[in-house]
Amino acid sequence: MKLYAAGLTLCTILAGCGGGDAPFGEATPTTPGTSEDGGTIESSRTLPPGTASPQANTTIFRKEARDSTSGNGFAEGVRYNSADDTFTVDNLPFDGSSDAPYVRGQAVGSLGGYAVYEAVEQYPDAINGSSINQFRHRAIYGLSRSGNTEFAIVRTGDYVGYGFGGFVYERNGTVTLPTTGQALYNGKGAGLRDYNGRGGLEYSTSDVQIAIDFDDFNEATGRYEGAVDGFVFNRKVFDLAGNEITNDVLARLNEGNSSSLTAIPTAVFTISTNALDANGEITGGLTSRFGNDTGGIVEYEAGTYYGIISGDNAEEIVGIIVLETTVDPSADNVRDTTGFTIYREARQ
């Protein structure tokens, strides 16, 4: 596969790393929980690759599926090093090396409560000392308040297409799913926006709300069924220097679609069967749309959400949301990859 680079950036070499915690996908299971099996209507369900035999009482790891055409899913060996607050990623070309890991972002060090890391901008030739320009990789890392769930996203924006990157998310513990009732989860999301058809990388933030109905759909065929609803709203976009550019995005959307948007449209989950399984994993589709000035409806984005519920009281969810639009006139496609850890707060 050949993915064409859009450009290289310049800077100084940053510090190396030492020490480290367990990488994604290699955590040790904690005390087992329990869950109920059940189900209703058979329907298509595709989860990202990762844990081969997930259970409610084990850890679960997922990563973006590898696609040689787009460059998706090539990020491997994702590791956060707490000893020096650095971040290491393998299998992405021109993002430094193991002795020059990603460091906490200089212009943007955190986003929506999650940590932001950036790769070195130059790396030396070991023989002649010449500086080699690196691609503009950024990573977002999120760890839940309990430490039981975490996610990471890596994108670059330095290819004409999306380029090489990936995401991972993980439950480090177990879950006990309710068999009746409903649950509401709220929290923040943080993401990376990249472009297909031109280079470019941006940050995004949002509020994420997910509701789960554990009563319905009814159990009937030996598979667990629950309904999942959700919203991604209060969405904002920032450039790599941390400047908010939401109005710039809205201006070109309005110009290209004869509309008068004042906010990025809310993305809404599509309620469907088989969105929740007995292991606590959720997945499904979501879309956003807006009206134009002639009374028409513009289908703005379509995408997929992935998540894992965690805790003895199913009190938190970690996940990834990938949304893509074709109606932004600045590129063929614009993609937002958002990670989140959200919570079912106890009544005060």
Secondary structure, DSSP 8 states (H G I E B T S, - for coil): ----B------------------TT-----S-----------------SB-SS--TTS-EEEE----TTT-TT--EEEEEETTTTEEEEES-TTS-BTTB-EEE-SS-SEETTEEEEE--SEEE-TTT--EEE----EEEEEE-TTSSEEEEEEE---BSSS-S-EEEEEESS-B---SSSEEEEEEEEEEEEEEESS--EEEEEEEEEEEEESS-S---SSS---EEEEEEEEEEEE-TTS-B-HHHHHHHHHHHHT---SS---EEE---TT-B-TTSEEEEEEEEEEE-TTS-EEEEEEEEEEEEEEBTT--EEEEEEEEEES--TTSSEEEEEEEEEEE-----
